[in-house]
Amino acid sequence: HTRLQGDWSSDVCSSDLTGKAEPSNPTDVVVLFDTSASQTGEFRSRANEALNGLLEKARRNDRFQLTAVDVDCVPLAEGFATAAADQTRSSLLSLDARTPLGSTDIIAIVDSAVELFEPSAAPRAIVYIGDGPGLNGIDVADFQRIIERLRSKRISFSSIGIGPRINWACLAALANATGGMLLVPDATVSARDAGSRLGSLRSEEHTSELQSPCNLVC
């Protein structure tokens, strides 16, 4: 297992986005970039660095769809494009123009993100950049439902935890149950390095190696 945060020990991190170690087909990735009110100042800058690291290290044929998320998931372009495509550059400019507002509704944004994937045999992954939902909790039944939805559609959920109050339990549970990773930049690992780590991974289609849903509650 990979651990990328200096003083945090957990088994939620897997060897790559989907729990497999060897390269396979190009992956379709929906990036959920948190634009809620908590993502301002230094946190917004670090989130941008993480996103840049992710795209810089992406494989040539991996395809991305960038979204801005808070109470909803807003796609910044139509469909998927490679990291170097003009569409992706345009999405980055649109993202820069968004003002941080509202809160993070993890249930709504995951439900919306799942719908963005096109019918395809390509491996699929979601990468979230932010601090997760508020620490006051979300409905357990809703949370279990989105985990089962991700698992049934073979979509891994990975996060780069950036923000003033990271909801460890929620992001860790999503990663653990879907074969994803939770990376948290700290004094020893920069935000760009965390993004690069995810971007350079070689994802494969999910198999039975997916973890069982855990009992962590957001």
Solvent accessible surface area in square Angstrom, and as a share of the most:
residue,aa,sasa,rsa
1,H,150,0.67
2,T,28,0.16
3,R,146,0.53
4,L,37,0.18
5,Q,23,0.10
6,G,57,0.55
7,D,129,0.67
8,W,52,0.18
9,S,84,0.54
10,S,28,0.18
11,D,104,0.54
12,V,16,0.09
13,C,1,0.00
14,S,15,0.09
15,S,51,0.33
16,D,2,0.01
17,L,9,0.05
18,T,6,0.04
19,G,22,0.21
20,K,50,0.21
21,A,77,0.60
22,E,114,0.51
23,P,79,0.50
24,S,51,0.33
25,N,87,0.45
26,P,57,0.36
27,T,2,0.01
28,D,3,0.02
29,V,5,0.03
30,V,0,0.00
31,V,0,0.00
32,L,0,0.00
33,F,0,0.00
34,D,0,0.00
35,T,0,0.00
36,S,4,0.03
37,A,56,0.44
38,S,39,0.25
39,Q,0,0.00
40,T,67,0.39
41,G,57,0.55
42,E,120,0.54
43,F,56,0.24
44,R,27,0.10
45,S,58,0.37
46,R,60,0.22
47,A,0,0.00
48,N,41,0.21
49,E,69,0.31
50,A,0,0.00
51,L,2,0.01
52,N,53,0.27
53,G,0,0.00
54,L,3,0.02
55,L,18,0.09
56,E,110,0.49
57,K,109,0.46
58,A,19,0.15
59,R,40,0.15
60,R,204,0.75
61,N,81,0.42
62,D,9,0.04
63,R,74,0.27
64,F,7,0.03
65,Q,8,0.04
66,L,4,0.02
67,T,0,0.00
68,A,0,0.00
69,V,0,0.00
70,D,19,0.10
71,V,87,0.50
72,D,70,0.37
73,C,10,0.06
74,V,56,0.32
75,P,56,0.36
76,L,28,0.14
77,A,23,0.18
78,E,161,0.72
79,G,25,0.24
80,F,19,0.08
81,A,13,0.10
82,T,47,0.27
83,A,24,0.18
84,A,70,0.55
85,A,30,0.23
86,D,111,0.57
87,Q,59,0.26
88,T,3,0.02
89,R,127,0.46
90,S,62,0.40
91,S,2,0.01
92,L,46,0.23
93,L,130,0.65
94,S,47,0.30
95,L,1,0.01
96,D,91,0.47
97,A,86,0.67
98,R,78,0.29
99,T,94,0.55
100,P,29,0.18
101,L,119,0.59
102,G,45,0.44
103,S,71,0.46
104,T,15,0.09
105,D,59,0.31
106,I,0,0.00
107,I,25,0.13
108,A,33,0.26
109,I,0,0.00
110,V,0,0.00
111,D,31,0.16
112,S,36,0.23
113,A,0,0.00
114,V,7,0.04
115,E,116,0.52
116,L,41,0.21
117,F,17,0.07
118,E,64,0.29
119,P,141,0.88
120,S,57,0.37
121,A,95,0.73
122,A,27,0.21
123,P,5,0.03
124,R,50,0.18
125,A,0,0.00
126,I,0,0.00
127,V,0,0.00
128,Y,0,0.00
129,I,1,0.00
130,G,0,0.00
131,D,8,0.04
132,G,5,0.05
133,P,5,0.03
134,G,53,0.51
135,L,82,0.41
136,N,160,0.82
137,G,35,0.34
138,I,43,0.22
139,D,81,0.42
140,V,76,0.44
141,A,73,0.57
142,D,53,0.27
143,F,5,0.02
144,Q,58,0.26
145,R,103,0.38
146,I,0,0.00
147,I,0,0.00
148,E,83,0.37
149,R,56,0.21
150,L,0,0.00
151,R,54,0.20
152,S,89,0.57
153,K,77,0.33
154,R,100,0.36
155,I,1,0.00
156,S,0,0.00
157,F,0,0.00
158,S,0,0.00
159,S,0,0.00
160,I,0,0.00
161,G,1,0.01
162,I,1,0.01
163,G,11,0.11
164,P,72,0.45
165,R,160,0.58
166,I,28,0.14
167,N,4,0.02
168,W,86,0.30
169,A,32,0.25
170,C,0,0.00
171,L,0,0.00
172,A,4,0.03
173,A,0,0.00
174,L,0,0.00
175,A,0,0.00
176,N,25,0.13
177,A,0,0.00
178,T,0,0.00
179,G,6,0.06
180,G,0,0.00
181,M,0,0.00
182,L,2,0.01
183,L,0,0.00
184,V,7,0.04
185,P,7,0.04
186,D,42,0.22
187,A,112,0.87
188,T,111,0.64
189,V,24,0.14
190,S,55,0.35
191,A,4,0.03
192,R,92,0.34
193,D,79,0.41
194,A,0,0.00
195,G,0,0.00
196,S,19,0.12
197,R,76,0.28
198,L,2,0.01
199,G,5,0.05
200,S,47,0.30
201,L,16,0.08
202,R,89,0.32
203,S,2,0.01
204,E,32,0.15
205,E,95,0.43
206,H,6,0.02
207,T,53,0.31
208,S,112,0.72
209,E,112,0.50
210,L,29,0.15
211,Q,73,0.33
212,S,84,0.54
213,P,46,0.29
214,C,28,0.17
215,N,141,0.73
216,L,76,0.38
217,V,82,0.47
218,C,18,0.11
